[in-house]
Amino acid sequence: MKPGLLLVLSVLPYSSSALAGPASDAVMFFYSPVKFAADPQYRDRFTDPVIKLFQLNDAAIKKHPDEVACIDFDPALDAQDYDDKTVADSLMLAEAIDGDKARVTASFNLFTEGDDSKREMVWDLRQVDGSWKVADIASKSNSWKLSELGCSGGEEAD
């Protein structure tokens, strides 16, 4: 094998978002295909502090099932509307691990056109019982952090 080809092959795995690593795999779950991150069926993929907001959101839904709850958009996308194929085709993940904590940045487009279609989401993860769990999600595109969003539609948790 030629030395130049060996260098290309050794760098190749690090340039692919699909091969970023185990923390990125935990984030990729929500993008391939897109899954609504606030859906109660995915609670086991989250931990504090963001799990508290989800619990308040669930309480709001139970208390007022005919009203919009606290989370009325997909926190993984920072949007309500998107094109699944465009998100999948444009998704890039970057992972940084520090012990039992990780930060995964997801960059993607919601649609093929429009500057307001670009998103950059930062996922903070922690290892809990050997698995990467999402502790928070922040939008660099629109300057919010999920754990800091208010929710008063349901009963306040102790």
Backbone bond lengths (Angstrom), bond angles and torsions (degrees), N, CA, C in turn:
res aa  C-N    CA-C-N  psi(-1)  N-CA   C-N-CA  omega(-1)  CA-C   N-CA-C  phi
1 M - - - 1.455 - - 1.519 108.26 -
2 K 1.309 116.32 138.93 1.452 121.36 -178.75 1.526 110.00 -74.29
3 P 1.351 117.83 143.40 1.474 120.78 -178.83 1.523 113.35 -57.20
4 G 1.331 118.90 -37.88 1.465 121.68 -179.90 1.521 112.13 -63.50
5 L 1.341 116.00 -40.80 1.457 121.24 178.93 1.527 110.66 -67.01
6 L 1.329 116.33 -39.11 1.457 120.68 177.75 1.527 110.60 -60.67
7 L 1.325 117.63 -41.45 1.457 121.71 178.10 1.525 110.65 -62.65
8 V 1.323 117.51 -44.38 1.469 121.56 179.17 1.521 109.92 -61.74
9 L 1.319 117.66 -45.02 1.453 120.95 -179.22 1.523 112.10 -66.65
10 S 1.325 118.45 -31.02 1.465 120.43 179.48 1.517 111.74 -76.32
11 V 1.321 118.72 -25.85 1.463 122.44 179.95 1.522 110.82 -88.03
12 L 1.326 117.82 -30.49 1.458 123.52 -174.83 1.528 114.31 -49.71
13 P 1.338 120.20 -48.36 1.461 118.71 -177.90 1.525 113.66 -61.62
14 Y 1.312 118.53 -26.03 1.453 120.93 -177.27 1.519 112.53 -82.93
15 S 1.321 117.28 -11.92 1.466 119.66 -179.38 1.518 112.37 -95.95
16 S 1.301 118.48 -6.74 1.463 121.62 -176.75 1.521 110.74 -97.90
17 S 1.327 116.86 128.90 1.462 120.20 179.52 1.520 111.67 -65.66
18 A 1.325 117.09 -30.79 1.460 119.80 -177.82 1.527 111.76 -68.40
19 L 1.320 117.36 -19.81 1.453 121.00 -177.88 1.527 111.82 -110.22
20 A 1.321 118.06 24.61 1.460 121.20 -174.13 1.516 113.34 -67.56
21 G 1.324 119.45 -37.56 1.451 120.50 177.95 1.512 112.77 144.74
22 P 1.347 116.62 179.96 1.465 121.07 -173.30 1.534 114.29 -65.47
23 A 1.321 119.09 -35.46 1.465 119.57 177.28 1.531 109.94 -68.18
24 S 1.319 116.20 -39.09 1.468 120.18 176.97 1.524 111.22 -64.55
25 D 1.322 116.98 -33.63 1.468 119.91 176.94 1.526 110.60 -60.76
26 A 1.331 117.20 -37.64 1.468 121.38 178.89 1.522 110.91 -64.24
27 V 1.326 116.98 -34.67 1.465 121.82 178.41 1.530 110.03 -79.03
28 M 1.317 116.75 -41.79 1.464 121.72 -179.00 1.529 111.41 -56.26
29 F 1.314 116.96 -30.49 1.458 121.60 178.23 1.532 111.18 -50.45
30 F 1.330 117.82 -38.12 1.467 122.00 -175.76 1.531 113.35 -81.93
31 Y 1.329 117.35 -9.70 1.459 120.87 -176.88 1.526 114.46 -111.92
32 S 1.297 118.60 -14.09 1.459 120.09 -172.32 1.522 111.93 -131.86
33 P 1.344 119.52 89.21 1.461 126.76 -11.76 1.534 110.36 -74.29
34 V 1.327 116.07 172.02 1.462 120.66 -179.01 1.526 109.59 -60.90
35 K 1.341 114.64 130.59 1.468 121.82 176.24 1.526 107.64 -124.84
36 F 1.319 117.67 140.89 1.460 123.00 179.76 1.531 108.63 -67.67
37 A 1.322 117.06 109.24 1.460 122.52 -173.16 1.527 113.02 -60.27
38 A 1.329 117.98 -28.56 1.464 120.79 -177.61 1.532 112.95 -85.39
39 D 1.309 117.65 1.57 1.466 121.37 -179.83 1.534 109.57 -64.59
40 P 1.342 117.28 128.96 1.474 120.45 -178.68 1.529 114.62 -55.84
41 Q 1.327 118.51 -25.40 1.464 119.73 -179.43 1.534 112.63 -67.73
42 Y 1.347 117.41 -11.75 1.466 120.58 -179.55 1.526 112.78 -107.15
43 R 1.327 118.17 12.07 1.473 121.31 -176.94 1.525 113.50 -56.90
44 D 1.330 116.72 -31.88 1.460 119.37 -178.10 1.527 112.15 -68.52
45 R 1.313 118.45 -6.91 1.460 122.61 178.26 1.527 112.24 -93.93
46 F 1.341 117.33 1.88 1.459 122.27 -176.12 1.523 111.54 -121.71
47 T 1.335 115.31 162.59 1.455 123.15 175.52 1.526 108.43 -145.04
48 D 1.329 116.73 179.23 1.472 120.95 178.50 1.525 110.15 -64.38
49 P 1.321 117.77 147.96 1.455 127.34 8.39 1.525 114.91 -91.05
50 V 1.332 119.24 -13.54 1.459 120.36 -172.34 1.530 112.55 -69.40
51 I 1.302 118.13 -24.13 1.467 120.52 -179.49 1.533 110.57 -61.44
52 K 1.325 117.53 -29.33 1.470 120.99 179.17 1.527 111.25 -64.17
53 L 1.330 116.86 -41.07 1.464 120.25 177.54 1.526 109.91 -63.79
54 F 1.313 117.13 -41.61 1.459 120.16 178.81 1.532 111.07 -62.64
55 Q 1.326 117.21 -38.50 1.470 120.34 177.94 1.526 110.87 -64.64
56 L 1.327 117.36 -41.04 1.470 120.56 176.49 1.531 110.72 -65.47
57 N 1.320 116.62 -39.82 1.462 121.36 177.30 1.529 110.39 -61.74
58 D 1.336 116.95 -44.82 1.467 121.04 178.29 1.528 111.02 -60.97
59 A 1.341 116.47 -41.12 1.468 120.75 178.83 1.531 110.40 -64.41
60 A 1.329 117.22 -39.10 1.468 121.26 178.52 1.519 110.81 -63.80
61 I 1.318 117.11 -39.47 1.468 121.30 179.03 1.529 110.00 -65.29
62 K 1.326 116.74 -42.23 1.472 120.29 179.68 1.525 111.09 -66.12
63 K 1.323 116.47 -40.88 1.463 120.78 -176.58 1.531 111.52 -72.49
64 H 1.319 116.95 -37.84 1.471 122.50 -177.65 1.528 109.83 -133.61
65 P 1.337 117.61 73.07 1.470 120.49 -174.29 1.527 114.85 -62.95
66 D 1.324 118.06 -21.10 1.463 120.49 -178.64 1.523 113.05 -93.77
67 E 1.334 117.35 2.74 1.467 121.49 -178.96 1.519 110.49 -111.31
68 V 1.327 114.74 159.73 1.464 120.26 175.95 1.524 107.69 -69.64
69 A 1.314 116.48 130.44 1.468 121.16 179.71 1.527 109.66 -77.96
70 C 1.302 116.52 -171.05 1.466 122.70 -176.40 1.524 112.57 -67.68
71 I 1.308 116.83 -33.34 1.463 120.93 -178.13 1.523 107.49 -107.59
72 D 1.335 115.28 102.67 1.464 120.08 -176.65 1.528 112.22 -111.47
73 F 1.327 115.66 23.73 1.454 122.47 177.09 1.525 107.08 -148.52
74 D 1.320 116.56 167.12 1.463 119.22 178.32 1.526 108.85 -86.05
75 P 1.331 117.71 113.76 1.471 120.63 -178.71 1.529 113.64 -62.19
76 A 1.298 119.11 -24.54 1.466 121.17 178.42 1.523 111.25 -72.68
77 L 1.341 116.33 -26.95 1.461 121.52 -176.22 1.524 113.69 -106.44
78 D 1.341 117.15 -17.86 1.459 121.14 -172.45 1.528 108.64 57.27
79 A 1.345 115.38 44.86 1.463 120.24 -176.73 1.518 110.04 -167.66
80 Q 1.334 114.54 164.35 1.457 121.39 171.23 1.525 110.18 -101.34
81 D 1.323 115.65 -34.09 1.460 121.27 -176.05 1.523 110.32 -112.40
82 Y 1.326 115.62 144.52 1.463 120.97 -179.84 1.524 108.48 -167.01
83 D 1.305 114.67 165.80 1.458 122.00 173.38 1.528 106.96 -111.07
84 D 1.327 116.18 115.88 1.475 122.11 -176.13 1.531 112.30 -52.47
85 K 1.328 116.37 -46.52 1.461 120.47 -177.32 1.523 111.05 -65.24
86 T 1.318 117.82 -41.15 1.459 120.88 179.87 1.518 110.83 -64.45
87 V 1.340 116.78 -43.20 1.463 120.10 177.28 1.528 109.55 -59.16
88 A 1.330 117.32 -49.02 1.466 121.66 -178.45 1.526 111.75 -61.81
89 D 1.328 116.90 -43.49 1.464 121.03 -176.81 1.525 112.95 -70.25
90 S 1.328 117.69 -29.39 1.466 120.43 -175.05 1.532 113.58 -100.70
91 L 1.321 118.01 -7.76 1.466 121.67 -174.93 1.526 112.43 -62.72
92 M 1.331 114.79 129.24 1.463 122.49 172.59 1.520 107.57 -132.02
93 L 1.326 116.92 133.86 1.455 122.04 -179.91 1.522 109.70 -117.70
94 A 1.325 115.57 139.25 1.462 122.24 174.28 1.516 107.14 -127.31
95 E 1.316 116.48 132.83 1.463 122.17 -172.36 1.527 110.94 -121.53
96 A 1.335 115.65 137.24 1.465 121.95 172.68 1.524 107.03 -132.83
97 I 1.330 116.45 122.68 1.467 121.49 -178.13 1.515 109.10 -113.45
98 D 1.341 114.68 135.72 1.460 121.91 175.78 1.522 107.55 -133.91
99 G 1.329 116.45 91.92 1.463 121.34 -178.09 1.510 111.42 66.30
100 D 1.350 115.99 -119.55 1.468 120.23 -179.16 1.520 112.20 -95.60
101 K 1.335 117.36 14.77 1.469 122.06 176.86 1.513 109.04 -121.96
102 A 1.311 114.76 148.44 1.471 120.18 178.63 1.518 108.90 -143.55
103 R 1.304 114.45 153.69 1.466 121.78 173.50 1.523 106.66 -128.82
104 V 1.322 115.28 124.41 1.462 121.56 178.96 1.527 107.28 -119.08
105 T 1.317 115.62 124.71 1.453 120.67 177.15 1.521 108.23 -102.84
106 A 1.327 114.71 123.91 1.464 121.73 178.24 1.530 108.15 -107.18
107 S 1.312 116.03 122.57 1.466 122.12 176.67 1.520 107.66 -116.60
108 F 1.329 116.33 134.92 1.460 120.31 -177.18 1.517 109.70 -165.75
109 N 1.324 115.29 172.09 1.459 122.84 173.66 1.517 108.33 -114.09
110 L 1.328 115.88 142.58 1.465 120.85 176.20 1.520 111.34 -78.89
111 F 1.341 115.65 -35.19 1.454 122.86 -179.18 1.522 108.74 -138.28
112 T 1.327 116.92 166.60 1.460 120.20 -177.58 1.523 112.75 -71.83
113 E 1.337 118.13 -21.42 1.462 120.74 -177.98 1.516 110.75 -129.06
114 G 1.330 115.62 155.52 1.452 121.75 174.71 1.524 112.80 103.00
115 D 1.333 115.54 126.75 1.465 120.25 179.46 1.522 111.91 -65.12
116 D 1.342 117.50 -30.48 1.469 120.07 179.63 1.529 111.43 -76.28
117 S 1.320 117.21 2.44 1.454 122.88 178.67 1.530 112.24 -85.01
118 K 1.319 117.57 -18.20 1.469 121.71 -177.47 1.524 110.18 -75.79
119 R 1.330 115.79 136.68 1.459 121.26 178.26 1.519 109.94 -132.64
120 E 1.327 114.28 145.19 1.460 121.69 171.72 1.520 106.70 -133.94
121 M 1.324 115.20 111.52 1.458 122.36 -177.08 1.531 109.20 -112.01
122 V 1.330 115.54 136.29 1.465 120.82 179.37 1.523 108.24 -112.07
123 W 1.312 115.38 120.18 1.456 123.51 -178.43 1.525 108.51 -104.70
124 D 1.325 116.99 121.91 1.464 121.57 173.14 1.520 107.44 -97.83
125 L 1.326 115.67 128.53 1.464 121.24 -177.90 1.526 110.13 -125.60
126 R 1.327 114.49 155.38 1.469 121.71 173.80 1.513 108.05 -133.61
127 Q 1.323 115.06 147.47 1.458 118.66 174.28 1.518 108.71 -82.56
128 V 1.319 115.35 124.92 1.457 122.65 178.78 1.526 106.58 -128.56
129 D 1.309 116.20 119.31 1.473 121.11 -179.62 1.528 112.24 50.86
130 G 1.339 115.82 40.91 1.458 120.87 175.43 1.515 115.98 83.10
131 S 1.332 117.99 1.29 1.473 121.40 179.55 1.524 110.13 -120.97
132 W 1.314 115.90 147.62 1.461 120.44 174.83 1.524 109.16 -79.35
133 K 1.333 115.90 123.57 1.466 123.08 178.82 1.535 108.68 -117.53
134 V 1.308 116.25 144.87 1.460 121.85 -179.96 1.522 109.35 -79.46
135 A 1.330 116.39 121.16 1.460 122.06 178.16 1.531 111.23 -95.71
136 D 1.329 116.80 -27.03 1.465 119.67 -179.82 1.524 109.45 -167.56
137 I 1.325 114.99 159.38 1.461 122.56 174.73 1.525 106.32 -133.95
138 A 1.325 116.24 133.93 1.466 120.66 178.65 1.524 109.09 -129.21
139 S 1.320 115.43 145.36 1.456 121.27 176.00 1.518 108.82 -100.61
140 K 1.331 116.47 113.41 1.461 119.68 172.98 1.525 109.71 -74.11
141 S 1.321 116.70 -24.93 1.460 121.85 -178.49 1.522 111.85 -69.67
142 N 1.341 117.27 -38.01 1.463 121.13 -175.69 1.524 114.11 -125.38
143 S 1.318 116.92 13.76 1.473 123.69 170.59 1.526 114.65 55.11
144 W 1.315 117.08 57.60 1.463 120.80 172.03 1.521 108.66 -139.15
145 K 1.328 114.59 160.60 1.460 122.06 177.68 1.518 107.01 -129.88
146 L 1.309 117.10 129.37 1.458 121.96 -173.20 1.529 112.11 -56.60
147 S 1.315 118.10 -43.98 1.470 120.92 -178.13 1.523 112.87 -65.46
148 E 1.326 117.68 -15.17 1.466 121.38 -178.70 1.525 113.09 -99.64
149 L 1.336 117.20 -3.48 1.457 119.81 177.50 1.521 109.61 -73.52
150 G 1.304 116.55 142.23 1.457 120.97 179.68 1.500 111.96 -83.23
151 C 1.326 114.44 155.80 1.458 121.02 176.19 1.518 107.63 -154.71
152 S 1.303 116.86 110.55 1.472 119.19 -179.95 1.521 111.80 -126.15
153 G 1.319 117.23 14.41 1.454 120.71 -177.31 1.523 114.93 -74.01
154 G 1.328 116.37 -22.17 1.464 119.90 -179.24 1.514 110.46 -111.34
155 E 1.293 117.23 -172.30 1.463 121.29 176.17 1.516 108.01 -69.18
156 E 1.299 117.59 137.55 1.457 121.66 177.75 1.521 109.68 -68.43
157 A 1.320 115.67 132.28 1.472 120.54 178.03 1.514 110.15 -78.34
158 D 1.320 115.91 150.18 1.461 119.34 178.18 1.500 111.16 -75.15
